[in-house]
Amino acid sequence: QGGTSLHDGEVELMVHRRVLKDDNRGVEEPLNETMCGCNDINAPPGGMGEHGHLGDGGCWCEGLTIRGSHLIILDKKEVANDLRRQIVEKVYFKPYVGFMGSSFSKLRSKLPKIGFSALRTPLPKNVNLVTLTNNYANFHQGHVLLRVSHVYSVGEHPALSKPVHLTLSNLFSRRFRVVKAREVSLTANQPIERIHSRKRVPWVVNERVSASKAHVKKYPFDQTSMSLWLRPMEVRTFLIKLEENHKVESEFHSGFD
């Protein structure tokens, strides 16, 4: 889907495009998505099959129906960018809802103890915790994979588009403590130093992006203080070693006794 404004005061949104003949826009085939998933495998470029059976080049199923929601923000540019980024995070990363079997009367007096956040304090508005997983711990000596990202792009907001500072040792609550961290590549398959030591491809940029020169400088990760800077749109990946405070864990689980 896509959207544009061809005339002042108008917004045009394309939810789904379906054509039964090639429209000569590069795909060299009909865009005939259907509800049952059949297609036009053996049809010539720009043509349709004739028999309506799966795989013979024809399909008589009903066209694919697309339903969704469009959220439109009408405001000044700076405010709209601020709201757009925050709404995107909330729409794409909705919380999972879980249920547990228990007697309500048994938990009623202990409900306040059930709430828990692993973060010590809320993250800055322009920072997103993308990944926190131990799925790959067996490949990294038990270390946990952590990714953080800067939510805003250069020039989108006068304050939120600036580099932001984080300290990993202060990231989590008193139940968890980061005792060691090292930065790795985005896919966590090699140290970041190995990537930086390689000769990079010199990209020729347009002068229109000259305003971003203030953010070109790379801020190295300080392993001693475990502090880092995130530049606009930057994603940084770390392997961290966590220590768990079992005393706090027992206090937390006591709310379910």
C-alpha positions in Angstrom: 0.0 0.0 0.0 1.0 3.6 -0.3 -0.2 7.1 0.0 0.3 10.6 -1.5 -1.2 14.0 -1.8 -1.6 14.9 -5.5 -3.6 18.1 -4.8 -3.8 20.5 -1.8 -6.4 19.3 0.7 -6.5 15.8 -0.7 -4.9 12.5 0.6 -5.0 9.4 -1.6 -4.4 6.0 -0.1 -3.8 2.8 -2.1 -4.8 -0.1 0.2 -4.4 -2.8 -2.4 -3.7 -3.0 -6.2 -5.1 -5.8 -8.3 -4.8 -5.9 -12.1 -5.8 -8.8 -14.4 -3.4 -7.7 -17.2 0.3 -6.6 -16.9 0.2 -2.8 -16.5 3.8 -2.5 -17.9 5.2 -1.2 -14.6 8.0 -3.7 -14.3 6.6 -6.9 -12.8 5.7 -8.5 -16.2 2.7 -10.4 -14.9 -0.8 -9.7 -13.6 -1.1 -8.8 -9.9 -3.9 -11.2 -9.3 -3.7 -12.2 -5.6 -6.7 -14.3 -4.6 -8.4 -15.4 -1.4 -7.5 -19.1 -2.0 -3.9 -18.4 -3.0 -4.0 -19.7 -6.5 -2.2 -17.8 -9.2 -1.2 -17.8 -12.9 1.9 -19.9 -12.9 1.9 -21.0 -16.6 0.3 -17.9 -18.1 2.4 -15.9 -20.6 3.7 -12.5 -19.5 0.9 -10.0 -19.3 -1.8 -12.7 -19.9 -4.2 -14.8 -17.8 -4.9 -18.5 -17.9 -8.1 -19.9 -19.3 -9.1 -23.0 -17.3 -9.3 -21.9 -13.7 -7.3 -24.8 -12.1 -4.4 -24.4 -9.7 -1.1 -24.4 -11.6 -2.5 -24.4 -15.2 -2.2 -20.6 -15.5 -5.8 -19.7 -14.5 -7.5 -18.8 -11.3 -11.2 -18.0 -10.7 -11.0 -17.4 -7.0 -12.3 -14.2 -5.4 -9.8 -11.4 -5.4 -7.8 -10.8 -2.2 -9.6 -8.7 0.3 -7.4 -6.3 2.3 -8.7 -4.8 5.6 -6.7 -2.6 7.9 -6.5 0.7 9.7 -4.9 4.0 8.6 -3.8 6.4 11.3 -3.5 10.0 9.9 -1.8 12.7 11.9 -2.6 16.3 10.8 -0.3 18.7 12.6 2.9 20.7 12.2 5.9 18.8 10.8 7.9 18.6 14.1 4.8 17.5 16.1 3.6 15.1 13.4 7.0 13.3 13.3 7.1 13.0 17.0 3.6 11.4 17.2 4.2 9.3 14.1 7.3 7.5 15.5 5.6 6.9 18.9 2.4 5.6 17.3 4.4 3.2 15.0 6.1 1.7 18.1 2.8 1.2 19.8 1.1 -0.3 16.8 3.8 -2.7 15.7 4.9 -3.7 19.2 1.7 -4.2 21.1 2.0 -6.0 24.4 1.1 -9.7 24.6 -1.8 -10.5 26.8 -1.5 -13.6 29.0 -3.8 -15.3 31.5 -3.2 -17.6 34.4 -5.4 -20.1 36.1 -6.0 -19.1 39.8 -8.7 -18.2 42.2 -9.4 -14.5 42.0 -10.2 -14.4 45.7 -6.7 -15.8 46.4 -4.9 -13.2 44.3 -7.2 -10.2 45.1 -5.2 -9.0 48.1 -1.9 -9.6 46.3 -2.6 -8.0 42.9 -0.2 -5.0 43.4 2.7 -7.4 43.7 2.1 -9.0 40.4 3.3 -6.1 38.3 6.9 -6.2 37.3 9.3 -4.4 34.9 12.8 -5.4 34.2 13.8 -1.8 33.4 15.0 0.3 36.2 13.5 3.5 34.7 11.5 4.1 31.5 13.7 4.4 28.4 14.2 7.8 26.8 11.4 8.7 24.4 13.8 8.3 21.4 15.2 4.9 22.4 13.6 1.4 21.7 14.7 -1.9 23.2 14.5 -4.0 20.1 15.8 -7.4 21.3 16.5 -9.0 24.6 16.9 -12.8 24.3 18.9 -15.7 25.5 18.1 -17.9 22.5 21.7 -17.8 21.4 23.3 -18.0 24.8 24.8 -21.5 24.0 26.8 -19.9 21.2 28.0 -17.0 23.2 29.2 -18.4 26.5 25.8 -17.8 28.2 25.6 -14.1 27.2 22.3 -12.5 26.5 21.7 -10.7 23.2 20.6 -7.1 23.5 19.7 -4.6 20.8 18.8 -0.9 21.2 17.9 1.5 18.6 17.3 5.2 18.1 13.7 5.8 17.0 14.1 9.1 15.1 15.8 10.1 11.9 18.0 13.1 11.3 16.1 16.4 11.2 12.7 14.9 12.2 12.6 16.6 15.6 14.6 19.5 17.1 15.3 17.5 20.3 14.4 13.9 19.8 16.6 13.6 16.7 19.8 14.2 18.6 22.2 11.5 19.8 21.1 10.0 23.1 23.2 8.5 25.9 22.6 5.2 27.6 24.4 3.3 30.4 23.8 -0.5 30.2 24.8 -1.1 33.9 21.8 1.1 34.9 19.4 -0.2 32.4 17.7 -3.0 34.4 16.0 -3.1 37.7 17.7 -4.3 40.9 16.6 -7.9 40.1 19.1 -8.0 37.2 22.6 -6.4 36.8 24.7 -6.1 33.7 28.2 -7.1 34.8 29.8 -7.4 31.4 29.0 -6.2 27.9 30.7 -6.1 24.5 29.5 -4.7 21.2 29.0 -7.0 18.2 27.7 -6.8 14.7 24.0 -6.4 14.1 23.7 -10.2 13.6 26.0 -10.8 16.6 28.3 -13.1 14.6 31.5 -11.0 15.0 33.0 -8.3 17.2 32.3 -4.7 16.2 36.0 -4.0 16.1 36.5 -6.5 13.2 33.9 -4.6 11.1 35.5 -1.2 11.9 38.9 -2.5 10.9 37.8 -3.3 7.4 38.0 -0.9 4.5 34.6 0.6 4.1 33.0 1.5 0.7 33.1 5.3 0.2 29.5 6.4 -0.5 28.9 9.5 -2.5 26.1 11.4 -0.8 24.0 14.3 -2.0 24.6 17.7 -0.6 21.0 17.7 0.7 22.1 15.5 3.6 24.9 17.8 4.7 22.8 18.7 7.7 23.5 15.3 9.1 27.2 15.8 9.3 27.0 16.5 13.0 25.8 12.9 13.5 28.4 11.2 11.3 30.9 10.7 14.2 30.8 7.2 15.6 30.7 7.0 19.3 32.6 3.9 20.5 31.2 1.8 23.3 33.0 2.2 26.6 33.2 -1.3 28.2 34.4 0.1 31.5 31.5 2.4 32.2 29.2 0.4 29.8 28.0 3.7 28.3 27.1 4.4 24.7 25.6 6.9 22.4 22.9 6.2 19.9 22.8 8.3 16.7 19.6 8.9 14.8 18.3 5.7 13.3 21.2 3.8 14.7 20.9 0.2 15.9 23.6 -1.2 18.2 23.9 -4.9 19.3 25.5 -6.2 22.5 26.3 -9.5 24.2 25.7 -8.9 27.9 26.3 -11.0 31.0 23.5 -10.7 33.5 23.6 -11.5 37.2 20.3 -12.1 38.9 19.5 -11.0 42.5 17.9 -14.1 43.9 16.7 -12.2 47.0 14.6 -9.9 44.8 13.4 -12.8 42.8 12.1 -14.5 45.9 10.3 -11.3 46.9 8.7 -11.2 43.4 7.5 -14.8 43.5 6.1 -14.4 47.0 3.2 -12.5 45.4 2.0 -15.7 43.8 2.2 -17.9 46.9 
